[in-house]
Amino acid sequence: MRLPLDLEKSFLEDIDSYEEDKKMPYITSVERIGMEKGIEQGIEQGIEQGIEQGMERGRREGLVSAIELGLELKFGPDGLELLPEISPIRDLEVLSAIKEGIKKVSTIEELRSYYQRL
């Protein structure tokens, strides 16, 4: 509904006065709907990011476990000495390459030089 200009001006002045008295900002229904949509979108994005981070963390942990097993099977206890160097790596592509590299190298030093080049 549209008020005549003089009534609209008077209405807005009354709202300003009311806001000052009550220390409450006036929020239109359009603003309220916009805020609700913004909150919903924020929640959805937060959930999506949490799921993605959880999946990435799970994949990373799986790769580190696979690397640990590969090191132990191929090089025995000596191979596990590389784990403190490899465990802090966060890049999933590098971890995948290390896992694949275990199959290709013959010595621990070859593996170390292989992933240090990545």
Contacts in CASP RR format, 6 or more apart in sequence:
PFRMAT RR
TARGET T0000
AUTHOR 0000-0000-0000
METHOD contacts of the structure
MODEL  1
MRLPLDLEKSFLEDIDSYEEDKKMPYITSVERIGMEKGIEQGIEQGIEQG
IEQGMERGRREGLVSAIELGLELKFGPDGLELLPEISPIRDLEVLSAIKE
GIKKVSTIEELRSYYQRL
2 8 0 8 1.000
3 11 0 8 1.000
15 26 0 8 1.000
18 24 0 8 1.000
18 26 0 8 1.000
19 25 0 8 1.000
19 26 0 8 1.000
27 35 0 8 1.000
56 92 0 8 1.000
59 92 0 8 1.000
60 90 0 8 1.000
60 92 0 8 1.000
60 95 0 8 1.000
63 92 0 8 1.000
63 95 0 8 1.000
63 96 0 8 1.000
63 99 0 8 1.000
64 83 0 8 1.000
64 86 0 8 1.000
64 87 0 8 1.000
64 95 0 8 1.000
66 99 0 8 1.000
67 83 0 8 1.000
67 86 0 8 1.000
67 95 0 8 1.000
67 98 0 8 1.000
67 99 0 8 1.000
67 102 0 8 1.000
68 80 0 8 1.000
68 83 0 8 1.000
70 99 0 8 1.000
70 102 0 8 1.000
71 79 0 8 1.000
71 80 0 8 1.000
71 82 0 8 1.000
71 83 0 8 1.000
71 102 0 8 1.000
72 79 0 8 1.000
72 80 0 8 1.000
74 102 0 8 1.000
75 108 0 8 1.000
78 108 0 8 1.000
79 108 0 8 1.000
81 108 0 8 1.000
82 108 0 8 1.000
82 111 0 8 1.000
82 112 0 8 1.000
85 112 0 8 1.000
86 95 0 8 1.000
86 98 0 8 1.000
86 115 0 8 1.000
89 95 0 8 1.000
89 98 0 8 1.000
89 115 0 8 1.000
94 115 0 8 1.000
94 118 0 8 1.000
97 114 0 8 1.000
97 115 0 8 1.000
97 118 0 8 1.000
98 111 0 8 1.000
98 114 0 8 1.000
98 115 0 8 1.000
98 118 0 8 1.000
101 111 0 8 1.000
101 114 0 8 1.000
101 115 0 8 1.000
102 111 0 8 1.000
104 114 0 8 1.000
105 111 0 8 1.000
105 114 0 8 1.000
END
